[in-house]
């Protein structure tokens, strides 16, 4: 840590940073099945077994891979990450925003909170930009084959990872420190210094959390439809923008404005605290 205030920018991944569900680019076709057929089967498993949607797709992938004798291996999933297509400006975004943070005396940290596959994200050209990637992941057997979900990130439990970032407890096996009571002033990144960027209804729990605790929530979209408009009308997000991360885009300008505001707010809080101590 540098001693500077830290601002966390948290991202969903599918349709937020990349243009479609990450499994659709190469992973599902590699299993010898059509994308639509795979998701239809996943929905069938979810409905008939009364199963969590994320666990259903992870199960479906393993089942199909065994039936077709096409093992799912970590190296193969990471290789799939090279096929991911990003929205305009995404690749250059992180360096630019980091430099802007430094110019405003704050440190920017980037995090992924996604129901997609961590191994695929790890294989992308932007994986090194993230402080941590919270996403679905498989457990592998001695031969390197995926056998069981190691981590499942669904729409509602995404919020636990916001708490982990807030407290600085990034090891997902560490529930003890996550659940331990902690004074607000000792938490690593205050909620007021958080920005969540997502694309839709699956991100609403995290977006509402930001709205409730003083952070900022932004929805990005490929097409401005009624679902996106409702997020703003119902006060679930602070802003909506096209998924364009290019310099001087609406998203770029607003995130920079938020960083400036958070930096000034933190500076004023430090001055207030210093004055309190000086008169004790």
CORDA-V208435 format. One record per residue. N is the residue number from 1. SS is DSSP state (a for helix, b for strand, c for the rest). PHI is phi in degrees with one decimal (* if undefined). NEAR is the number of other ideal C-beta (glycine too) atoms within 12 Angstrom. Layout:
{{N & SS & PHI & NEAR} {N & SS & PHI & NEAR}}
This chain:
{{1 & c & * & 11} {2 & c & -95.8 & 12} {3 & c & 90.7 & 9} {4 & c & -76.0 & 23} {5 & b & -58.3 & 31} {6 & b & -109.8 & 33} {7 & b & -113.1 & 42} {8 & b & -99.4 & 46} {9 & b & -108.4 & 45} {10 & b & -110.9 & 45} {11 & b & -127.3 & 51} {12 & c & -68.1 & 42} {13 & c & -117.0 & 47} {14 & b & -63.9 & 39} {15 & c & 64.6 & 33} {16 & c & -111.9 & 41} {17 & c & -104.0 & 44} {18 & b & -108.8 & 38} {19 & c & -81.1 & 25} {20 & c & -157.0 & 26} {21 & c & -57.5 & 30} {22 & a & -60.6 & 41} {23 & a & -67.2 & 40} {24 & a & -76.9 & 30} {25 & c & -66.6 & 28} {26 & c & -137.4 & 26} {27 & a & -62.6 & 42} {28 & a & -62.1 & 35} {29 & a & -57.6 & 19} {30 & a & -67.1 & 26} {31 & c & -86.6 & 33} {32 & c & 74.2 & 17} {33 & c & -140.5 & 25} {34 & c & -69.6 & 14} {35 & a & -57.3 & 23} {36 & a & -61.4 & 14} {37 & a & -63.7 & 18} {38 & a & -61.9 & 31} {39 & a & -71.8 & 24} {40 & a & -62.6 & 18} {41 & a & -65.7 & 26} {42 & a & -59.2 & 33} {43 & a & -63.3 & 18} {44 & a & -63.7 & 19} {45 & a & -61.9 & 26} {46 & a & -58.4 & 22} {47 & a & -72.5 & 14} {48 & a & -71.9 & 12} {49 & c & -97.0 & 17} {50 & c & 52.6 & 10} {51 & c & -110.9 & 21} {52 & c & -56.5 & 23} {53 & a & -62.3 & 26} {54 & a & -71.5 & 32} {55 & a & -62.2 & 27} {56 & a & -64.3 & 30} {57 & a & -72.4 & 40} {58 & a & -67.8 & 41} {59 & a & -65.4 & 30} {60 & a & -57.8 & 34} {61 & a & -63.5 & 42} {62 & a & -66.1 & 29} {63 & a & -61.6 & 24} {64 & a & -65.0 & 31} {65 & a & -62.8 & 28} {66 & a & -70.9 & 17} {67 & a & -63.0 & 15} {68 & c & -97.8 & 17} {69 & c & 54.2 & 11} {70 & c & -121.7 & 22} {71 & c & -58.8 & 25} {72 & c & -93.3 & 41} {73 & b & -121.1 & 23} {74 & a & -57.0 & 27} {75 & a & -61.1 & 19} {76 & a & -68.2 & 28} {77 & a & -65.0 & 41} {78 & a & -63.9 & 27} {79 & a & -62.1 & 21} {80 & a & -61.7 & 33} {81 & a & -62.8 & 34} {82 & a & -70.0 & 23} {83 & a & -91.8 & 26} {84 & c & -66.3 & 36} {85 & c & -105.8 & 24} {86 & b & -102.7 & 33} {87 & c & -67.8 & 33} {88 & c & -54.0 & 23} {89 & c & 85.0 & 27} {90 & a & -61.1 & 34} {91 & a & -60.9 & 22} {92 & a & -87.2 & 22} {93 & a & -55.4 & 35} {94 & a & -64.9 & 30} {95 & a & -61.6 & 20} {96 & a & -64.7 & 28} {97 & a & -69.8 & 36} {98 & a & -61.2 & 27} {99 & a & -66.1 & 18} {100 & a & -64.2 & 28} {101 & a & -60.4 & 33} {102 & a & -59.3 & 19} {103 & a & -65.3 & 17} {104 & c & -109.7 & 27} {105 & c & 62.1 & 22} {106 & b & -131.7 & 35} {107 & b & -103.7 & 30} {108 & b & -100.8 & 39} {109 & b & -121.3 & 33} {110 & b & -111.5 & 37} {111 & b & -134.5 & 38} {112 & b & -107.2 & 43} {113 & b & -128.8 & 51} {114 & b & -137.3 & 46} {115 & b & -87.0 & 44} {116 & b & -79.6 & 46} {117 & b & -102.1 & 46} {118 & a & -58.7 & 37} {119 & a & -61.5 & 36} {120 & a & -67.9 & 43} {121 & a & -60.8 & 43} {122 & a & -58.5 & 31} {123 & c & -88.2 & 28} {124 & c & -82.2 & 36} {125 & c & -74.3 & 21} {126 & c & -108.6 & 31} {127 & a & -59.2 & 27} {128 & a & -71.5 & 17} {129 & a & -77.8 & 30} {130 & c & -99.6 & 31} {131 & c & -63.1 & 30} {132 & b & -155.1 & 30} {133 & b & -118.9 & 37} {134 & b & -100.9 & 38} {135 & b & -158.2 & 40} {136 & b & -68.2 & 42} {137 & b & -148.8 & 30} {138 & b & -93.7 & 34} {139 & b & -94.0 & 21} {140 & b & -116.6 & 22} {141 & c & -82.2 & 16} {142 & c & -63.5 & 7} {143 & c & -93.7 & 11} {144 & c & 83.6 & 17} {145 & b & -94.9 & 23} {146 & b & -66.5 & 34} {147 & b & -127.1 & 23} {148 & b & -161.4 & 19} {149 & b & -66.4 & 29} {150 & b & -85.7 & 22} {151 & b & -140.7 & 29} {152 & c & -125.4 & 32} {153 & c & -112.0 & 41} {154 & c & -102.2 & 31} {155 & c & -64.4 & 25} {156 & c & -86.9 & 23} {157 & c & -81.9 & 24} {158 & a & -55.4 & 38} {159 & a & -64.3 & 30} {160 & a & -61.6 & 28} {161 & a & -76.3 & 38} {162 & a & -63.5 & 40} {163 & a & -62.7 & 34} {164 & a & -61.7 & 32} {165 & a & -65.1 & 43} {166 & a & -56.5 & 36} {167 & a & -91.4 & 29} {168 & c & 79.5 & 25} {169 & c & -101.8 & 26} {170 & c & -90.4 & 27} {171 & c & -77.7 & 16} {172 & c & -71.4 & 26} {173 & c & -83.8 & 12} {174 & c & -96.6 & 16} {175 & a & -85.6 & 14} {176 & a & -61.0 & 12} {177 & a & -71.3 & 21} {178 & a & -62.2 & 24} {179 & a & -89.8 & 13} {180 & c & -72.9 & 15} {181 & c & -64.1 & 11} {182 & c & -144.2 & 18} {183 & c & -59.2 & 9} {184 & a & -56.5 & 17} {185 & a & -75.9 & 11} {186 & a & -105.6 & 14} {187 & c & -76.2 & 27} {188 & c & -63.9 & 27} {189 & c & -129.3 & 39} {190 & c & -61.0 & 29} {191 & a & -56.8 & 30} {192 & a & -65.2 & 30} {193 & a & -108.1 & 38} {194 & b & -120.6 & 44} {195 & b & -127.6 & 44} {196 & b & -113.5 & 47} {197 & b & -119.9 & 47} {198 & b & -143.3 & 45} {199 & c & -115.1 & 41} {200 & c & -178.6 & 32} {201 & a & -61.3 & 24} {202 & a & -65.7 & 30} {203 & a & -98.5 & 42} {204 & a & -57.5 & 29} {205 & a & -55.7 & 30} {206 & a & -70.0 & 51} {207 & a & -64.5 & 42} {208 & a & -64.4 & 26} {209 & a & -61.7 & 31} {210 & a & -60.5 & 40} {211 & a & -61.4 & 29} {212 & a & -76.5 & 21} {213 & a & -106.2 & 24} {214 & c & 99.9 & 23} {215 & c & -84.4 & 34} {216 & b & -124.1 & 36} {217 & b & -122.4 & 42} {218 & b & -129.5 & 43} {219 & b & -103.1 & 44} {220 & b & -110.3 & 44} {221 & b & -146.4 & 32} {222 & c & -90.8 & 23} {223 & c & -138.0 & 16} {224 & c & -80.2 & 17} {225 & c & -114.1 & 15} {226 & a & -64.8 & 15} {227 & a & -62.4 & 23} {228 & a & -67.7 & 29} {229 & a & -60.3 & 17} {230 & a & -64.0 & 19} {231 & a & -59.2 & 32} {232 & a & -79.1 & 22} {233 & a & -59.5 & 13} {234 & c & -89.4 & 19} {235 & c & 61.0 & 18} {236 & c & -87.5 & 30} {237 & c & -134.2 & 37} {238 & c & -89.0 & 27} {239 & b & -148.3 & 31} {240 & b & -128.0 & 34} {241 & b & -146.0 & 32} {242 & b & -58.4 & 24} {243 & c & -77.0 & 39} {244 & c & -126.9 & 26} {245 & c & -97.6 & 38} {246 & c & -67.0 & 21} {247 & c & -61.1 & 21} {248 & c & 72.1 & 15} {249 & c & -70.0 & 24} {250 & a & -59.0 & 22} {251 & a & -63.2 & 37} {252 & a & -58.9 & 31} {253 & a & -64.4 & 22} {254 & a & -70.1 & 29} {255 & a & -60.9 & 41} {256 & a & -63.9 & 31} {257 & a & -62.7 & 21} {258 & a & -63.7 & 37} {259 & a & -60.5 & 36} {260 & a & -60.9 & 21} {261 & a & -62.1 & 24} {262 & a & -64.5 & 37} {263 & a & -63.5 & 29} {264 & a & -65.8 & 20} {265 & a & -61.4 & 24} {266 & a & -65.4 & 27} {267 & a & -63.4 & 19} {268 & a & -66.5 & 16} {269 & a & -64.5 & 21} {270 & a & -65.8 & 20} {271 & a & -65.2 & 14} {272 & a & -61.3 & 14} {273 & a & -63.2 & 15} {274 & a & -64.2 & 13} {275 & a & -68.0 & 12} {276 & a & -60.0 & 11} {277 & a & -65.8 & 10} {278 & a & -69.9 & 9} {279 & c & -103.7 & 8} {280 & c & -72.7 & 7}}
